[in-house]
Amino acid sequence: MYIMYDLMELKEQFVQGKKINQELCEDGIFKSDWIIAVIDGATAKSPICYDGKSSGRAALEKIKESIAINVNWYYSHFYAL
């Protein structure tokens, strides 16, 4: 048995990319029950795309995915003790 505490409250969030299409924005915010991460991406300098996304956007999504997997795994095991 473990008790989850939601100690953080995200009151506001706003992300505005340079381009009109915000799907191309390389910046992001990640929030879980245990962590909030602000990810300040880098504009892609290469025309190479990964699954139709710029390298900066693909990196943002992989970083968010990695945080979700690792943080959630760590805290779920920590609180299960």
Backbone torsions as a table, in degrees:
resi	resn	phi	psi	omega
1	MET	NA	137.9	174.4
2	TYR	-139.7	154.3	-179.4
3	ILE	-109.5	128.5	176.8
4	MET	-97.7	132.9	175.9
5	TYR	-111.3	125.6	175.3
6	ASP	-96.6	87.8	-173.6
7	LEU	-87.3	-15.4	-176.6
8	MET	-110.8	142.1	175.4
9	GLU	-128.9	121.9	178.0
10	LEU	-88.6	106.2	-175.0
11	LYS	-80.3	-38.6	179.9
12	GLU	-142.7	152.5	171.0
13	GLN	-151.5	144.7	179.6
14	PHE	-155.2	128.3	176.4
15	VAL	-129.7	126.0	-179.6
16	GLN	-130.0	115.4	176.6
17	GLY	-81.4	172.2	-179.5
18	LYS	-75.1	-27.7	-174.8
19	LYS	-95.8	160.9	179.0
20	ILE	-63.4	-43.1	179.4
21	ASN	-78.8	105.8	-177.1
22	GLN	-71.5	-11.7	175.2
23	GLU	-67.6	-15.9	-179.9
24	LEU	-92.8	-5.3	-176.3
25	CYS	-65.7	134.5	-179.2
26	GLU	-96.5	4.8	178.4
27	ASP	-101.3	154.4	179.8
28	GLY	-164.6	170.4	177.1
29	ILE	-127.9	134.3	176.5
30	PHE	-119.0	132.8	176.1
31	LYS	-135.7	131.4	171.4
32	SER	-127.6	-171.3	178.7
33	ASP	-66.8	-19.9	-171.8
34	TRP	-118.5	-13.4	-173.0
35	ILE	-151.8	148.9	169.7
36	ILE	-123.7	128.9	179.2
37	ALA	-124.3	132.1	173.3
38	VAL	-103.1	121.4	-175.3
39	ILE	-109.7	114.1	179.3
40	ASP	-99.9	98.7	-175.3
41	GLY	-76.9	178.8	179.3
42	ALA	-119.5	139.6	178.3
43	THR	-68.3	131.9	-179.0
44	ALA	-64.5	132.3	177.4
45	LYS	-99.0	-9.3	-177.2
46	SER	-110.1	144.3	177.5
47	PRO	-78.5	-1.0	-178.4
48	ILE	-68.3	134.5	179.5
49	CYS	-113.2	151.4	176.5
50	TYR	-121.9	113.9	-176.1
51	ASP	53.1	37.6	178.3
52	GLY	80.2	6.8	-179.0
53	LYS	-115.3	151.2	175.5
54	SER	-64.3	161.3	179.8
55	SER	-62.2	-35.4	178.4
56	GLY	-65.2	-43.3	179.4
57	ARG	-68.3	-41.7	178.5
58	ALA	-62.2	-40.2	178.3
59	ALA	-64.0	-43.2	177.8
60	LEU	-56.2	-48.1	-178.0
61	GLU	-65.2	-38.3	178.3
62	LYS	-68.6	-38.0	177.8
63	ILE	-63.8	-46.5	178.7
64	LYS	-61.3	-41.9	178.8
65	GLU	-63.1	-43.6	-179.6
66	SER	-64.9	-42.9	177.4
67	ILE	-60.5	-46.0	-178.2
68	ALA	-59.7	-46.1	-178.0
69	ILE	-66.6	-50.9	-173.2
70	ASN	-73.2	-43.8	-179.5
71	VAL	-67.6	-45.9	-179.5
72	ASN	-64.1	-37.9	177.8
73	TRP	-64.8	-48.4	-177.8
74	TYR	-59.3	-51.3	-175.3
75	TYR	-70.8	-34.2	178.5
76	SER	-66.8	-34.9	176.8
77	HIS	-76.4	-37.1	179.4
78	PHE	-62.3	-47.6	-177.8
79	TYR	-77.6	-12.9	178.0
80	ALA	-79.3	-14.0	-178.9
81	LEU	-68.4	NA	NA
